[in-house]
Amino acid sequence: MSTVNLANYLSKVPDLSLDNYDAWQNKIKLVLQLAQLDTYLTLPVVASTSDADKSMSKCVLAFIKLSCTDLVGNRILKTEYASEAWSYLANFYKGNSLLFHDDLTVQLRQLQQLPIEDYATYFDRAEVLFQKMLRADMVVSEHELVRNIMAGLRP
């Protein structure tokens, strides 16, 4: 598959953000499978790895980085090869990562009703965030949840 076709398919992959890892992972894997590059997601790069494989792993890494929002992309900025970034992202999004917990906590504390949002939509967004926190085995008191939701309401 040519680079142009790969870039075209990559444009159909949503940017990885803090809340769409599963969908992003499935789509990026499919695109890389089409190009027969998916093996570089798990190929460990060691001293005996060929220069050609190292080069292809770096190309796959570039596609991964290009498909991330800045917030997520900054987390894998210093990785050298695709398998490093892929492993880091998998661990981060498992939900047991302290960074993942911290990000969810920050999202709760910064939760704000958008100017175009009605109350129901705002509360639905808060509920989705709360469910993510529960799935990540985070302990969130009812008091903390209500306080942050109320603080984010528009006057």
Buried (B, 14 or more C-beta within 10 A) or exposed (E): EEEEEBEEBBEEBEBBEBBBBEEBBEBBBBBBEEBEBBBBBEBEBEEEEEEEBBEBBBBBBEBBBEBBEEEBBEBBEEBEBBBBBBBBBEEBBEBEBEEBBEBBBEBBEEBEBEEEBEEEEBBEBBEEBBEBBEEBEBEBEEEEBEEBBEEBEEE
